Amino acid sequence: MVGFRHGRGPEGECICTKCGHKEPHERDTPCLAKKCPKCGAVMIRYSPGGLR
């Protein structure tokens, strides 16, 4: 199917790129769309296998 993307699954966390704050990953919400509640920086996906 053209244009269809699979997510990385429900496991993992979102981690702040600035202060390191972690929050559980929410299904259907990309970590990059979230801002850190502590410092306002961008958050990225962190999974047990490492940064993704």
C-alpha positions as CSV (number, residue, x, y, z in Angstrom):
1,M,0.0,0.0,0.0
2,V,1.5,3.3,-1.0
3,G,1.9,6.0,1.7
4,F,1.1,3.6,4.6
5,R,3.5,3.8,7.5
6,H,3.6,1.5,10.5
7,G,4.4,3.0,13.9
8,R,6.9,1.6,16.3
9,G,4.3,0.0,18.5
10,P,3.0,0.9,21.9
11,E,6.2,0.2,23.9
12,G,8.8,2.8,24.8
13,E,8.9,6.3,26.2
14,C,9.3,9.8,25.0
15,I,12.4,11.5,26.2
16,C,13.2,15.2,26.3
17,T,16.2,16.2,24.1
18,K,17.2,18.9,26.5
19,C,16.6,17.9,30.2
20,G,16.1,14.1,29.8
21,H,12.6,14.0,31.3
22,K,10.8,10.8,30.3
23,E,7.1,10.1,29.8
24,P,5.3,6.9,28.6
25,H,4.7,6.9,24.8
26,E,1.0,7.4,24.0
27,R,-0.5,5.4,21.1
28,D,-1.2,7.4,18.0
29,T,0.8,10.4,19.3
30,P,4.3,10.8,17.9
31,C,6.8,11.9,20.5
32,L,8.1,14.6,18.1
33,A,4.6,16.2,18.4
34,K,5.0,16.5,22.1
35,K,6.7,19.2,24.1
36,C,8.5,18.5,27.4
37,P,6.2,19.6,30.3
38,K,9.3,20.6,32.3
39,C,11.3,22.7,29.9
40,G,9.3,22.9,26.6
41,A,11.9,21.3,24.4
42,V,11.1,18.7,21.7
43,M,10.7,15.1,22.8
44,I,11.9,12.0,20.9
45,R,11.1,8.3,21.0
46,Y,13.1,6.1,23.3
47,S,12.6,2.4,23.2
48,P,14.4,-0.4,25.2
49,G,16.5,-1.1,22.1
50,G,17.8,2.5,22.1
51,L,16.9,5.8,20.5
52,R,14.8,5.6,17.4
